[in-house]
Amino acid sequence: MNPELWKCPKCGARLVSRNLSHSCGPHSVEAFLAGAGPGGRSVFLRFVRAVGTCGPYETMPAKTRVAFMAQVRFASVNRVTDQWIDVHFVLPRQIRSPRFRRVERLGKLFVHHLRLASAGDFDPELEQWLQASYREYGERRWLRKPARPAHKGAPPSLTSSDRRADSRSERPRSARASRSER
């Protein structure tokens, strides 16, 4: 459970910010799947298994979708029919592929929409996309500041003060002479 998330006092939904709009109510995966045929349910379960390979997650059913959440909701099943499902996943970068039905830009984020209908749709490419979405967006890594590059030529484990001390110790004795010796 992510303690940073706000919890709706009415329905228990956990959201990134207080009073964020959501479909407040007693929603379930079964209610979402009501009316879906066995083919659509089978594809839905295959998608759930694919999400499960990314790491720990929670299923967050709502009125119009079933979302999958690490620290935030990173992927969703938006529609289930007798034969296929419509899904989306979020990334802080755009992926180009003819497989996407559309890609929406929401500020600095990209929502990638696709339809999955058969076992052939669940390939290594889809797994890579889901895992990237899980890590980069779901775990909120895109919000972290990138590590500062190490000083050129210095081992990456050295701090800047270590590098200064190290560079002084490599100077010839005359260059290291104290002011009193000069």
Secondary structure, 3 states (H helix, E strand, C coil): CCCCCEECCCCCCEECCCCCCCCCCCCCHHHHHCCCCHHHHHHHHHHHHHHHCCCCCEEEECCCCEEEECCCEEEEEEEECCCCEEEEEEECCCCCCCCCCEEEEECCEEEEEEEECCHHHCCHHHHHHHHHHHHHHHCCHHHCCCCCCCCCCCCCCCCHHHHHHHHHHCCCHHHHCCHHHC
